[in-house]
Structure formats: structure tokens, C-alpha cells
């Protein structure tokens, strides 16, 4: 049976991987947004920018949660 500290570390590690995925998705959306802006599809680019802002906000919350878990 796993110890509580082992489960905590596993949880923080899993969240860290999800955070890395979130950063990768944000980078991909940013690339698509630049392409959309350069090709005259500004309204869709604006929607993509809003999605990136949500990713950034949530990434900070996830980072904070990871840090709280790692300190516990």
C-alpha cells in the first residue's frame, strides 16, 4: 500500500504533467492565432486569444495547487 506522502508526490507529479500539456496547448493556440491574424481572420484570432487567456489563468491556479500539494 502506498504511503500518504507517496500519493501526494504522485498527485503533484501528475498535475505537473498536465500543466506541461496545458503550456504546450497554449503554444499551439498561439501559433494558430498568429496565422489567423496574418491571414485576415481577426475575429477568430480574437476568440483564440481569449482561450489562451483562460489557459494562462488556469495554469497559474494549477501551479499554485501543485506548490501547495508539494509543501504538504
Gaussian input, Z-matrix of N, CA and C with variables (Angstrom, degrees):
# hf/3-21g

backbone

0 1
 N
 C     1     B1
 C     2     B2     1     A1
 N     3     B3     2     A2     1     D1
 C     4     B4     3     A3     2     D2
 C     5     B5     4     A4     3     D3
 N     6     B6     5     A5     4     D4
 C     7     B7     6     A6     5     D5
 C     8     B8     7     A7     6     D6
 N     9     B9     8     A8     7     D7
 C    10    B10     9     A9     8     D8
 C    11    B11    10    A10     9     D9
 N    12    B12    11    A11    10    D10
 C    13    B13    12    A12    11    D11
 C    14    B14    13    A13    12    D12
 N    15    B15    14    A14    13    D13
 C    16    B16    15    A15    14    D14
 C    17    B17    16    A16    15    D15
 N    18    B18    17    A17    16    D16
 C    19    B19    18    A18    17    D17
 C    20    B20    19    A19    18    D18
 N    21    B21    20    A20    19    D19
 C    22    B22    21    A21    20    D20
 C    23    B23    22    A22    21    D21
 N    24    B24    23    A23    22    D22
 C    25    B25    24    A24    23    D23
 C    26    B26    25    A25    24    D24
 N    27    B27    26    A26    25    D25
 C    28    B28    27    A27    26    D26
 C    29    B29    28    A28    27    D27
 N    30    B30    29    A29    28    D28
 C    31    B31    30    A30    29    D29
 C    32    B32    31    A31    30    D30
 N    33    B33    32    A32    31    D31
 C    34    B34    33    A33    32    D32
 C    35    B35    34    A34    33    D33
 N    36    B36    35    A35    34    D34
 C    37    B37    36    A36    35    D35
 C    38    B38    37    A37    36    D36
 N    39    B39    38    A38    37    D37
 C    40    B40    39    A39    38    D38
 C    41    B41    40    A40    39    D39
 N    42    B42    41    A41    40    D40
 C    43    B43    42    A42    41    D41
 C    44    B44    43    A43    42    D42
 N    45    B45    44    A44    43    D43
 C    46    B46    45    A45    44    D44
 C    47    B47    46    A46    45    D45
 N    48    B48    47    A47    46    D46
 C    49    B49    48    A48    47    D47
 C    50    B50    49    A49    48    D48
 N    51    B51    50    A50    49    D49
 C    52    B52    51    A51    50    D50
 C    53    B53    52    A52    51    D51
 N    54    B54    53    A53    52    D52
 C    55    B55    54    A54    53    D53
 C    56    B56    55    A55    54    D54
 N    57    B57    56    A56    55    D55
 C    58    B58    57    A57    56    D56
 C    59    B59    58    A58    57    D57
 N    60    B60    59    A59    58    D58
 C    61    B61    60    A60    59    D59
 C    62    B62    61    A61    60    D60
 N    63    B63    62    A62    61    D61
 C    64    B64    63    A63    62    D62
 C    65    B65    64    A64    63    D63
 N    66    B66    65    A65    64    D64
 C    67    B67    66    A66    65    D65
 C    68    B68    67    A67    66    D66
 N    69    B69    68    A68    67    D67
 C    70    B70    69    A69    68    D68
 C    71    B71    70    A70    69    D69
 N    72    B72    71    A71    70    D70
 C    73    B73    72    A72    71    D71
 C    74    B74    73    A73    72    D72
 N    75    B75    74    A74    73    D73
 C    76    B76    75    A75    74    D74
 C    77    B77    76    A76    75    D75
 N    78    B78    77    A77    76    D76
 C    79    B79    78    A78    77    D77
 C    80    B80    79    A79    78    D78
 N    81    B81    80    A80    79    D79
 C    82    B82    81    A81    80    D80
 C    83    B83    82    A82    81    D81
 N    84    B84    83    A83    82    D82
 C    85    B85    84    A84    83    D83
 C    86    B86    85    A85    84    D84
 N    87    B87    86    A86    85    D85
 C    88    B88    87    A87    86    D86
 C    89    B89    88    A88    87    D87
 N    90    B90    89    A89    88    D88
 C    91    B91    90    A90    89    D89
 C    92    B92    91    A91    90    D90
 N    93    B93    92    A92    91    D91
 C    94    B94    93    A93    92    D92
 C    95    B95    94    A94    93    D93
 N    96    B96    95    A95    94    D94
 C    97    B97    96    A96    95    D95
 C    98    B98    97    A97    96    D96
 N    99    B99    98    A98    97    D97
 C   100   B100    99    A99    98    D98
 C   101   B101   100   A100    99    D99
 N   102   B102   101   A101   100   D100
 C   103   B103   102   A102   101   D101
 C   104   B104   103   A103   102   D102
 N   105   B105   104   A104   103   D103
 C   106   B106   105   A105   104   D104
 C   107   B107   106   A106   105   D105
 N   108   B108   107   A107   106   D106
 C   109   B109   108   A108   107   D107
 C   110   B110   109   A109   108   D108
 N   111   B111   110   A110   109   D109
 C   112   B112   111   A111   110   D110
 C   113   B113   112   A112   111   D111
 N   114   B114   113   A113   112   D112
 C   115   B115   114   A114   113   D113
 C   116   B116   115   A115   114   D114
 N   117   B117   116   A116   115   D115
 C   118   B118   117   A117   116   D116
 C   119   B119   118   A118   117   D117
 N   120   B120   119   A119   118   D118
 C   121   B121   120   A120   119   D119
 C   122   B122   121   A121   120   D120
 N   123   B123   122   A122   121   D121
 C   124   B124   123   A123   122   D122
 C   125   B125   124   A124   123   D123
 N   126   B126   125   A125   124   D124
 C   127   B127   126   A126   125   D125
 C   128   B128   127   A127   126   D126
 N   129   B129   128   A128   127   D127
 C   130   B130   129   A129   128   D128
 C   131   B131   130   A130   129   D129
 N   132   B132   131   A131   130   D130
 C   133   B133   132   A132   131   D131
 C   134   B134   133   A133   132   D132
 N   135   B135   134   A134   133   D133
 C   136   B136   135   A135   134   D134
 C   137   B137   136   A136   135   D135
 N   138   B138   137   A137   136   D136
 C   139   B139   138   A138   137   D137
 C   140   B140   139   A139   138   D138
 N   141   B141   140   A140   139   D139
 C   142   B142   141   A141   140   D140
 C   143   B143   142   A142   141   D141
 N   144   B144   143   A143   142   D142
 C   145   B145   144   A144   143   D143
 C   146   B146   145   A145   144   D144
 N   147   B147   146   A146   145   D145
 C   148   B148   147   A147   146   D146
 C   149   B149   148   A148   147   D147
 N   150   B150   149   A149   148   D148
 C   151   B151   150   A150   149   D149
 C   152   B152   151   A151   150   D150
 N   153   B153   152   A152   151   D151
 C   154   B154   153   A153   152   D152
 C   155   B155   154   A154   153   D153
 N   156   B156   155   A155   154   D154
 C   157   B157   156   A156   155   D155
 C   158   B158   157   A157   156   D156
 N   159   B159   158   A158   157   D157
 C   160   B160   159   A159   158   D158
 C   161   B161   160   A160   159   D159
 N   162   B162   161   A161   160   D160
 C   163   B163   162   A162   161   D161
 C   164   B164   163   A163   162   D162
 N   165   B165   164   A164   163   D163
 C   166   B166   165   A165   164   D164
 C   167   B167   166   A166   165   D165
 N   168   B168   167   A167   166   D166
 C   169   B169   168   A168   167   D167
 C   170   B170   169   A169   168   D168
 N   171   B171   170   A170   169   D169
 C   172   B172   171   A171   170   D170
 C   173   B173   172   A172   171   D171
 N   174   B174   173   A173   172   D172
 C   175   B175   174   A174   173   D173
 C   176   B176   175   A175   174   D174
 N   177   B177   176   A176   175   D175
 C   178   B178   177   A177   176   D176
 C   179   B179   178   A178   177   D177
 N   180   B180   179   A179   178   D178
 C   181   B181   180   A180   179   D179
 C   182   B182   181   A181   180   D180
 N   183   B183   182   A182   181   D181
 C   184   B184   183   A183   182   D182
 C   185   B185   184   A184   183   D183
 N   186   B186   185   A185   184   D184
 C   187   B187   186   A186   185   D185
 C   188   B188   187   A187   186   D186
 N   189   B189   188   A188   187   D187
 C   190   B190   189   A189   188   D188
 C   191   B191   190   A190   189   D189
 N   192   B192   191   A191   190   D190
 C   193   B193   192   A192   191   D191
 C   194   B194   193   A193   192   D192
 N   195   B195   194   A194   193   D193
 C   196   B196   195   A195   194   D194
 C   197   B197   196   A196   195   D195
 N   198   B198   197   A197   196   D196
 C   199   B199   198   A198   197   D197
 C   200   B200   199   A199   198   D198
 N   201   B201   200   A200   199   D199
 C   202   B202   201   A201   200   D200
 C   203   B203   202   A202   201   D201
 N   204   B204   203   A203   202   D202
 C   205   B205   204   A204   203   D203
 C   206   B206   205   A205   204   D204
 N   207   B207   206   A206   205   D205
 C   208   B208   207   A207   206   D206
 C   209   B209   208   A208   207   D207
 N   210   B210   209   A209   208   D208
 C   211   B211   210   A210   209   D209
 C   212   B212   211   A211   210   D210
 N   213   B213   212   A212   211   D211
 C   214   B214   213   A213   212   D212
 C   215   B215   214   A214   213   D213

   B1=1.4450
   B2=1.5292
   B3=1.3272
   B4=1.4580
   B5=1.5154
   B6=1.3138
   B7=1.4593
   B8=1.5228
   B9=1.3167
   B10=1.4653
   B11=1.5148
   B12=1.3389
   B13=1.4671
   B14=1.5292
   B15=1.3284
   B16=1.4600
   B17=1.5169
   B18=1.3257
   B19=1.4662
   B20=1.5259
   B21=1.3188
   B22=1.4667
   B23=1.5224
   B24=1.3119
   B25=1.4634
   B26=1.5229
   B27=1.3332
   B28=1.4638
   B29=1.5250
   B30=1.3172
   B31=1.4636
   B32=1.5242
   B33=1.3142
   B34=1.4652
   B35=1.5256
   B36=1.3258
   B37=1.4658
   B38=1.5303
   B39=1.3327
   B40=1.4664
   B41=1.5244
   B42=1.3292
   B43=1.4650
   B44=1.5250
   B45=1.3187
   B46=1.4631
   B47=1.5238
   B48=1.3203
   B49=1.4708
   B50=1.5224
   B51=1.3227
   B52=1.4652
   B53=1.5248
   B54=1.3137
   B55=1.4639
   B56=1.5226
   B57=1.3358
   B58=1.4634
   B59=1.5295
   B60=1.3335
   B61=1.4619
   B62=1.5245
   B63=1.3172
   B64=1.4564
   B65=1.5292
   B66=1.3218
   B67=1.4680
   B68=1.5265
   B69=1.3236
   B70=1.4633
   B71=1.5304
   B72=1.3196
   B73=1.4643
   B74=1.5274
   B75=1.3124
   B76=1.4653
   B77=1.5218
   B78=1.3182
   B79=1.4626
   B80=1.5252
   B81=1.3225
   B82=1.4676
   B83=1.5254
   B84=1.3281
   B85=1.4600
   B86=1.5208
   B87=1.3247
   B88=1.4618
   B89=1.5232
   B90=1.3188
   B91=1.4764
   B92=1.5279
   B93=1.3205
   B94=1.4639
   B95=1.5270
   B96=1.3153
   B97=1.4665
   B98=1.5234
   B99=1.3217
   B100=1.4689
   B101=1.5200
   B102=1.3287
   B103=1.4588
   B104=1.5213
   B105=1.3281
   B106=1.4584
   B107=1.5222
   B108=1.3301
   B109=1.4721
   B110=1.5177
   B111=1.3254
   B112=1.4599
   B113=1.5323
   B114=1.3281
   B115=1.4609
   B116=1.5226
   B117=1.3101
   B118=1.4530
   B119=1.5160
   B120=1.3039
   B121=1.4579
   B122=1.5338
   B123=1.3203
   B124=1.4539
   B125=1.5111
   B126=1.3490
   B127=1.4676
   B128=1.5237
   B129=1.3175
   B130=1.4647
   B131=1.5305
   B132=1.3245
   B133=1.4652
   B134=1.5261
   B135=1.3197
   B136=1.4674
   B137=1.5273
   B138=1.3265
   B139=1.4689
   B140=1.5265
   B141=1.3170
   B142=1.4633
   B143=1.5271
   B144=1.3275
   B145=1.4639
   B146=1.5278
   B147=1.3180
   B148=1.4712
   B149=1.5268
   B150=1.3222
   B151=1.4651
   B152=1.5252
   B153=1.3307
   B154=1.4661
   B155=1.5232
   B156=1.3221
   B157=1.4613
   B158=1.5301
   B159=1.3233
   B160=1.4644
   B161=1.5180
   B162=1.3278
   B163=1.4654
   B164=1.5263
   B165=1.3220
   B166=1.4682
   B167=1.5334
   B168=1.3207
   B169=1.4662
   B170=1.5218
   B171=1.3241
   B172=1.4586
   B173=1.5189
   B174=1.3167
   B175=1.4663
   B176=1.5229
   B177=1.3068
   B178=1.4573
   B179=1.5254
   B180=1.3188
   B181=1.4695
   B182=1.5278
   B183=1.3170
   B184=1.4703
   B185=1.5239
   B186=1.3243
   B187=1.4629
   B188=1.5233
   B189=1.3190
   B190=1.4626
   B191=1.5340
   B192=1.3398
   B193=1.4642
   B194=1.5282
   B195=1.3360
   B196=1.4525
   B197=1.5187
   B198=1.3157
   B199=1.4607
   B200=1.5302
   B201=1.3309
   B202=1.4693
   B203=1.5205
   B204=1.3236
   B205=1.4705
   B206=1.5190
   B207=1.3165
   B208=1.4716
   B209=1.5335
   B210=1.3327
   B211=1.4764
   B212=1.5239
   B213=1.3504
   B214=1.4763
   B215=1.5094
   A1=108.97
   A2=116.33
   A3=121.32
   A4=110.93
   A5=115.17
   A6=119.67
   A7=109.73
   A8=116.03
   A9=120.48
   A10=110.89
   A11=117.31
   A12=119.37
   A13=110.56
   A14=116.73
   A15=119.83
   A16=111.87
   A17=115.48
   A18=120.06
   A19=110.00
   A20=116.73
   A21=120.95
   A22=110.73
   A23=116.81
   A24=120.67
   A25=110.54
   A26=116.74
   A27=120.53
   A28=111.28
   A29=116.23
   A30=120.78
   A31=110.83
   A32=116.47
   A33=120.58
   A34=110.42
   A35=117.51
   A36=120.54
   A37=111.25
   A38=116.61
   A39=120.45
   A40=110.73
   A41=116.53
   A42=119.54
   A43=111.38
   A44=116.65
   A45=120.24
   A46=110.53
   A47=116.58
   A48=119.80
   A49=111.05
   A50=116.87
   A51=119.84
   A52=111.01
   A53=116.30
   A54=120.14
   A55=110.77
   A56=117.08
   A57=120.13
   A58=110.48
   A59=116.87
   A60=120.22
   A61=110.63
   A62=116.29
   A63=120.14
   A64=110.61
   A65=116.93
   A66=120.14
   A67=111.12
   A68=116.68
   A69=120.69
   A70=110.81
   A71=116.70
   A72=119.99
   A73=111.13
   A74=116.37
   A75=119.74
   A76=110.56
   A77=117.42
   A78=120.47
   A79=110.85
   A80=116.73
   A81=120.09
   A82=111.00
   A83=117.00
   A84=120.27
   A85=110.35
   A86=116.57
   A87=120.04
   A88=111.17
   A89=116.88
   A90=120.34
   A91=111.01
   A92=116.70
   A93=120.77
   A94=110.11
   A95=116.73
   A96=121.13
   A97=111.05
   A98=116.73
   A99=119.38
   A100=110.29
   A101=117.05
   A102=120.16
   A103=110.73
   A104=116.80
   A105=120.78
   A106=111.41
   A107=116.25
   A108=120.32
   A109=111.23
   A110=116.56
   A111=121.28
   A112=112.49
   A113=116.39
   A114=120.25
   A115=113.01
   A116=116.24
   A117=122.16
   A118=116.74
   A119=117.90
   A120=120.49
   A121=107.96
   A122=114.04
   A123=120.79
   A124=115.01
   A125=116.98
   A126=118.22
   A127=111.52
   A128=117.64
   A129=120.63
   A130=109.49
   A131=116.39
   A132=120.08
   A133=110.20
   A134=117.48
   A135=121.04
   A136=110.51
   A137=116.86
   A138=120.19
   A139=110.75
   A140=116.54
   A141=120.47
   A142=110.36
   A143=116.50
   A144=120.46
   A145=110.26
   A146=116.59
   A147=120.12
   A148=110.25
   A149=117.10
   A150=120.48
   A151=110.34
   A152=116.93
   A153=120.12
   A154=110.95
   A155=117.12
   A156=119.98
   A157=110.61
   A158=116.71
   A159=120.41
   A160=110.12
   A161=117.42
   A162=120.70
   A163=110.59
   A164=116.97
   A165=120.58
   A166=111.23
   A167=116.21
   A168=120.39
   A169=110.31
   A170=115.94
   A171=119.76
   A172=111.57
   A173=117.56
   A174=120.51
   A175=110.03
   A176=117.27
   A177=120.01
   A178=110.59
   A179=116.73
   A180=120.28
   A181=110.69
   A182=117.10
   A183=120.68
   A184=109.99
   A185=116.87
   A186=121.01
   A187=110.44
   A188=116.43
   A189=120.46
   A190=110.97
   A191=116.66
   A192=120.47
   A193=111.07
   A194=116.72
   A195=120.29
   A196=110.35
   A197=116.51
   A198=120.09
   A199=110.95
   A200=118.04
   A201=119.97
   A202=110.77
   A203=117.24
   A204=120.86
   A205=110.18
   A206=117.10
   A207=120.26
   A208=111.26
   A209=117.76
   A210=119.96
   A211=112.01
   A212=117.12
   A213=118.64
   A214=112.50
   D1=138.98
   D2=-178.68
   D3=-75.61
   D4=147.31
   D5=176.38
   D6=-78.78
   D7=161.25
   D8=178.98
   D9=-60.95
   D10=-39.00
   D11=-179.70
   D12=-68.10
   D13=-34.31
   D14=177.07
   D15=-65.87
   D16=-40.06
   D17=177.58
   D18=-65.85
   D19=-40.35
   D20=178.15
   D21=-61.22
   D22=-45.70
   D23=179.00
   D24=-63.79
   D25=-42.98
   D26=178.24
   D27=-60.78
   D28=-41.21
   D29=178.86
   D30=-63.70
   D31=-47.20
   D32=179.20
   D33=-62.41
   D34=-40.25
   D35=178.91
   D36=-64.19
   D37=-42.10
   D38=178.95
   D39=-64.48
   D40=-42.99
   D41=177.63
   D42=-63.90
   D43=-35.74
   D44=178.35
   D45=-63.42
   D46=-41.46
   D47=177.47
   D48=-64.54
   D49=-40.65
   D50=176.40
   D51=-62.95
   D52=-38.19
   D53=177.70
   D54=-63.96
   D55=-41.24
   D56=176.77
   D57=-61.44
   D58=-40.62
   D59=176.72
   D60=-62.55
   D61=-39.91
   D62=179.71
   D63=-63.22
   D64=-41.03
   D65=177.27
   D66=-63.65
   D67=-39.69
   D68=178.67
   D69=-64.74
   D70=-41.84
   D71=177.56
   D72=-63.91
   D73=-40.58
   D74=178.24
   D75=-62.18
   D76=-41.18
   D77=178.81
   D78=-64.21
   D79=-40.59
   D80=178.53
   D81=-65.55
   D82=-42.74
   D83=178.33
   D84=-63.57
   D85=-37.83
   D86=178.20
   D87=-62.24
   D88=-42.50
   D89=177.62
   D90=-61.46
   D91=-45.87
   D92=179.37
   D93=-63.86
   D94=-39.86
   D95=179.39
   D96=-61.61
   D97=-43.33
   D98=178.05
   D99=-62.37
   D100=-42.70
   D101=179.65
   D102=-63.03
   D103=-43.57
   D104=178.49
   D105=-60.84
   D106=-44.17
   D107=179.60
   D108=-62.44
   D109=-42.06
   D110=-178.82
   D111=-70.24
   D112=-19.85
   D113=-177.30
   D114=-110.06
   D115=24.15
   D116=170.83
   D117=73.68
   D118=24.35
   D119=178.58
   D120=-114.78
   D121=59.22
   D122=-173.11
   D123=-62.41
   D124=-35.82
   D125=-178.18
   D126=-66.71
   D127=-37.40
   D128=176.86
   D129=-71.35
   D130=-37.47
   D131=177.00
   D132=-60.73
   D133=-37.92
   D134=178.70
   D135=-64.17
   D136=-39.47
   D137=176.75
   D138=-64.06
   D139=-41.00
   D140=178.93
   D141=-65.30
   D142=-37.36
   D143=177.63
   D144=-62.96
   D145=-40.36
   D146=177.49
   D147=-63.16
   D148=-38.60
   D149=177.93
   D150=-64.10
   D151=-39.77
   D152=178.45
   D153=-64.56
   D154=-37.98
   D155=178.31
   D156=-62.85
   D157=-39.20
   D158=176.92
   D159=-64.38
   D160=-43.63
   D161=177.60
   D162=-59.39
   D163=-43.10
   D164=179.90
   D165=-62.87
   D166=-44.72
   D167=179.59
   D168=-61.46
   D169=-47.23
   D170=-178.87
   D171=-68.67
   D172=-33.73
   D173=178.24
   D174=-61.68
   D175=-39.48
   D176=178.96
   D177=-66.14
   D178=-41.51
   D179=178.52
   D180=-64.63
   D181=-40.17
   D182=178.26
   D183=-65.38
   D184=-42.78
   D185=178.09
   D186=-59.22
   D187=-44.66
   D188=179.08
   D189=-61.80
   D190=-42.00
   D191=179.63
   D192=-65.17
   D193=-41.22
   D194=177.85
   D195=-59.97
   D196=-43.83
   D197=-179.46
   D198=-64.72
   D199=-39.48
   D200=177.32
   D201=-64.54
   D202=-41.04
   D203=179.40
   D204=-64.69
   D205=-44.38
   D206=-177.92
   D207=-66.32
   D208=-28.77
   D209=178.86
   D210=-80.49
   D211=-17.23
   D212=-176.40
   D213=-80.18

